[in-house]
Amino acid sequence: MYNYSKLLGRIKEKGFTLEALAKKIGLNVSTLSKKLNNKSEFHQDEIKKICRVIDIEMCDIGTYFFCQ
């Protein structure tokens, strides 16, 4: 299980709601919620889209997506 609290903080810091972020990256909000609650896994392309939208550098992906 991954801890997405830092990612959630970054989403909020950048002024996005989960609904707005989901729409921006082409996901249903319930799908994004499942991923953030460890009920489903993120795919590489989804991680890249999220990073682009909320300005996460590629070298920092582990800090936001792979903290246990």
N, C-alpha and C positions, 0 to 999 in steps of 0.2 A: 504494500500500500504506500502511496506517495502522499506527502503533505503539500497541498497546494495553497497554503495560507499566504506565502509570499507572492504567488501568482495572483491570488484574489486581491491582495493589497495593491499590486501594480495595476490591475484592471480598474480598481476604484480610483487610484491616483491619477490615471489617465482620463478619468471622467466617464468611464463606460459602465453601464449596467450589464448584467449577463445577457439580457434581451438584446441590447444594442450590439454587443460584441458578437453574439451568435449570428445575428443578421449580417453583420459586416463580413464575417468569415464563411457565411453560407451554411450554417448549422441551425438546426432547430434548438430552441433554448432548453428543452428537456434533454436533448442529446448532450449539449454542453454541460448541463448540470450533472448528468450521470457520470461524465468523464471527470468532473471536478470532485465528485463524491466517490471515486474509485469503483464505480459500478461498471465502467467501460474504460477502455484505454484510448489515449490520444494516438492518432496516426501522424506520421512525419509531416505530411502536407498541412495538417491542422496546426501543428506546433509552429511551423514556418509562418503560416498566415497570422496566427496570434502574435508572434514575435514582431512581425512587420507592423501590425496595427497598433500595438502598445509599446513599440520601440524597445524591444529586448534584443540586445546584441547576440549573435549566434554563439559567441564564446560563453555567454551567461545562461544558456538554455538549461543546463544541469541544475543551476541554482533555483530555477522556477518550476521545472517540470520533473525533476528526479530526486527530490529530497524525500528521504524516508522517515 
